[in-house]
Amino acid sequence: MREESPAEPAAPVIEMRNVAVGAMRDQSTIVVEEINWTVTAGDYWVLAGLQGSGKTDFLLMTGGLMPPAGGEYRLLGERMPIFEEARLKQRLRLGLVFDGGQLVQHLTVWQNVALPLRYHQDIAAAQAQAEVEKILEALELAPWADRAPGTLGRNWQKRVGLARALALQPEVLLLDSPLAGLDLLHLNWWRSTLDQLSRGHHLLQGRSVTLVLTAADLRPWQGRANQIAVLKNKNLMVLGAGDKLEAAGRQMVNEFLGAEKME
């Protein structure tokens, strides 16, 4: 019998070597350092950390909004951050969902979702119509298409932020605390939707998305994420595969309880 050749390893989409992260408000203040981290195509990562651990700053640096304070970071083989117009197409293969959405308040929900298409693809509103309506329907946002974001609750604002990030059909999706402040109904919707994106969502023609999200609690991600890490004491501690999630979750809960006793 002919021996089967081993499967090709998944390609790295994020590679960090000795990276340091500065605070967004003051990049001379180092919040995470000595990061050596690789994310491969199709991974589903949860990065957990207590308040003040630097997880938002770390995600914003990963999203290319600021440069590393040290070391080297490559996205899909390209050195980050990418600000040059000639390399922008590579940068747009990554999408970022902010905690709270970070929506443009003077635009409607429809206009917020259409914004990346109209700006980066230089198309008219009529040309974006079908794609935006498809996204709004899939994310149950169609009834609020003509509403201003400020008239919606936090549950729906966060969902609009996801819709906007999906408009350019990213290969890598970063999400900052997607479950923070949600009620149970919306929390379950997010977990189910992220599972679909990880496996292959019809909005992306069935293509799976590499996911990296931050969280203050690992318990909601049991049985979902396949890679986990914890930000603590300025270090990114990679715990590995999801079968370690339960133990890591107990550790995080104990830390939360300890913090509460000290207050």
N, C-alpha and C positions, 0 to 999 in steps of 0.2 A: 504493500500500500504506500501511496505517496504521502509524505508528511505534509501537513498543512503549515503554511508559513504563518508566523505569529502576526497578530493584528498590529497594524500601525498604531503607535501611541498617539493620543489626541494632541493636537497642536496647541502650544501655549498661546493664550490671548493676552494675558497680563503677566509680565515678568518684572520683578523688583529685586534689585541687588544693593544691599547696604543703604536702603532708602531711609531718609529722615523726613518727618513731616512737621512743618511749622503751623502755628495757629493761623486761621484765616484772618483774624483781626490784627495779629502781630506775628509775621512769619519768622521773626528772630526768636520767638518762643517755641522751643521744640516740644511737641506733644507725643510723638511716637518716633522711635529711632531704631536703626539696625534691622530694617525689615528685609527679609529674604523670603519672597513669596511668589509662587507660580499658580496661576489659574489656567486651567486647560479648557478647551472648547467643550461646552455641555455641562460644566460644573454648576453646582447650585450651592453657593457659599452663604453662611450666616456668620457675620462678625459681631460678637457680643461685647458689650462694655457698659460699665456703670456711667452715670452722668459725670462729665468731666474727663472721661478716659481718652478723648480725642477721636472718637469714631466718626463724627461728622467731618472734622477737618481731614481725616484720612480719606474718607469717601470723596470729598471735594477735590483733593489732590489727585486721587485716582481718576476722577472725571475730567481732569485737565484744566480746572479753573485756577490752579496755581501750580508752580513748579515744585518739585521736591526740594527740601532744604539741603539735601545731600544725596549721593548715590545716583543710581540710574534706574529709570522706569521706562519700559517699552510696552506699547499697546499694539498687538497684532504685528509685532516686529518693528514698529516705528517708535523712535524716541519721543517721549512726552515731556512737557506739554506741547501740543500742536497749536500754534497760533497763525502760522503762515497760510495764506490763501491757497497756495499750490498744493498743500497737504491736507486741506480741510476735509476732503472726501473720506480720508482715512479716519479722521477724528469723529466724523458723523456715524461711523459704525458702532459707536458707543452712545447709549442713552442714559440720562440721569433724571431720577425722580426725587425731588426735594421733599423733605418733611414739611407738610402744609401746602405743597404744590408750587409755591412761589409763582403765582399766576399774575398776569398783567391785568390789573383791576379795571382799567378803562375799556377793556375788550370783553366781548361776550365769551361764553364757554366755547361756542363754535369757532370764534376768531382765535382764541387761545390755542385750540387744537390745530387749526389751519396754519398758525404762524410759522412753524418750522418748514412746512411744505412751501409756503409762499415766499419765505425769505431765502431758504437754501436752494430751492429748485426754481425760483423766479417764475412762479406761475400765478395766473389770475385766480380770484376767488371761485369763479365758475369752474375752473379746471380742478380745483381742490375739492369741490362739492361732494362728489361721489365717495372719495376716500375718507373724508372727514365724517360723513354720515355713516359710513360703514363702521368706523371706530366708535362713534357715539352710540350706535345701536348695540354693538358688542359689549360695551362697558356700561350699558343701561343709563346713558347720559342724555339720550335724545330729548326727553321732556324738558331739559334745562338748557338746550342749545342756545337760546336767545337771552338767557339770564346772565347778569354780571356775576363774577365769582364771589364777590362780597355778599351777595344775597343767599349764598348756599352755606350749609353747615360744613364743618371740618371734614366729615365723612365723605362728602361729595367733592369738595375741593381737592382732596388727596387723589381721588379717582380721576379728576380732570388732569392733574399733573401726570398721571400714568398715561392717559390718552394722548397727551401732547408728546410724551417721550416715545410712544409707539408709532407716531406719524411717519417717521423716517425709517421704520423697520430696522431697528438696531440689531446687531449680532450679540452685543454685550449690554446688559441693563444693570445699572447701579441704582439702589433704592435706599434712601436714608430713613430709617425707622418707619417702614410702611404701616405698621400696626399701631403706632402711638396715637392715643386719643380716640380710637375707634370703638363703636359699640359692637356687640357680639355679632349682629347680622353682617355688618360690613367687614369685621375681622375675618369671618368665615369666607366671605366673598373674595377677599384678598388672597387668602391662603389657597383657595381653589384656583383662582386665576393665575397665580404665580406657578402653581403646579402645571397648569395647562401650557403656560409659556415655556416652562422648562422641558416639557415633553414635546411640544410642537403645537402652536395655536393657529387657528384658521386665518387670523388677521395677518399672520406672517407666512401664509401658504404652507402651514404645517412644519415650518422650520423651527427647531428648538433654539432657545436663547440662553446664553450663559448668564447666570444671575449671581449678583453679589449684593447682599443687603445687610444693613446694620440693625441691631436689636438690643434692647435692655434686658430681655428675658429669652432664654432659649427654649422654654417649655412649649410655646406654640409651634415650634418647628420640628418637634419630634416626629420622625418618620417621613420628613419632607426633604430637608437639606441633606446633601450627601457629603458636604465638607463644612467643618466648623473651625472657628478661631476665636480667641478672646483677646481683647485689648486691655492690658493691665500693666501698671507701673512703667508706662512708656514703651512697652514691648507688645508685639503681635505674637501671641502664642498659638501656633497652629496645632489643633488637636486631632485633625485628620478626618477620617470617615465618619458618617453620621451615626454609626453604632456606638460612638462615644458620647452622643448628645445627651443621653439621660443623666449620666454621671456629671457631665459638665453643667447641665441645668441645675442639678442639686447644689453644686458649688456656687453658682451665681445666686440662687435663692438665698443661701446662707449669707452671702455677702450683703444682699439687700436687707435682710433681717438685722444683720450686725450694724449696718449704716443707720437703720431706723432707731435702734437702741441708743446710738450715740447722739442723736439729735435732741 
